């Protein structure tokens, strides 16, 4: 992975936090939520 700047690191941390909450709420695994977010981020 690329080395991200401080702002990107914060964003990544927030995304991981959000993924955890969504996973808890929906019963999906955190990995599933993160994978979905990555697909969305790539524009696919």
C-alpha positions in Angstrom: 0.0 0.0 0.0 1.0 3.6 -0.6 2.2 5.7 2.4 -0.7 8.1 3.2 -0.4 11.6 4.6 -1.8 12.5 8.0 -5.2 13.6 6.6 -5.5 10.3 4.7 -4.5 8.3 7.8 -7.3 10.1 9.7 -9.8 9.3 6.9 -8.7 5.7 6.8 -9.1 5.4 10.6 -12.6 7.0 10.4 -13.6 4.6 7.5 -12.4 1.6 9.7 -14.4 2.9 12.6 -17.5 3.3 10.4 -17.0 -0.2 9.0 -16.9 -1.6 12.5 -20.2 0.2 13.4 -21.9 -0.9 10.1 -20.7 -4.5 10.6 -22.1 -4.5 14.2 -25.4 -3.1 13.0 -25.8 -5.3 9.9 -24.2 -8.5 11.0 -21.8 -8.3 8.0 -18.1 -8.8 8.7 -15.8 -5.8 8.9 -13.8 -7.3 6.0 -17.0 -7.3 3.8 -17.8 -3.7 4.7 -14.2 -2.6 4.0 -14.1 -4.5 0.7 -17.3 -2.8 -0.4 -15.9 0.6 0.6 -12.8 0.0 -1.4 -14.8 -0.9 -4.5 -16.8 2.3 -4.1 -13.6 4.3 -3.6 -12.2 2.9 -6.8 -15.4 3.9 -8.7 -16.5 0.4 -9.7 
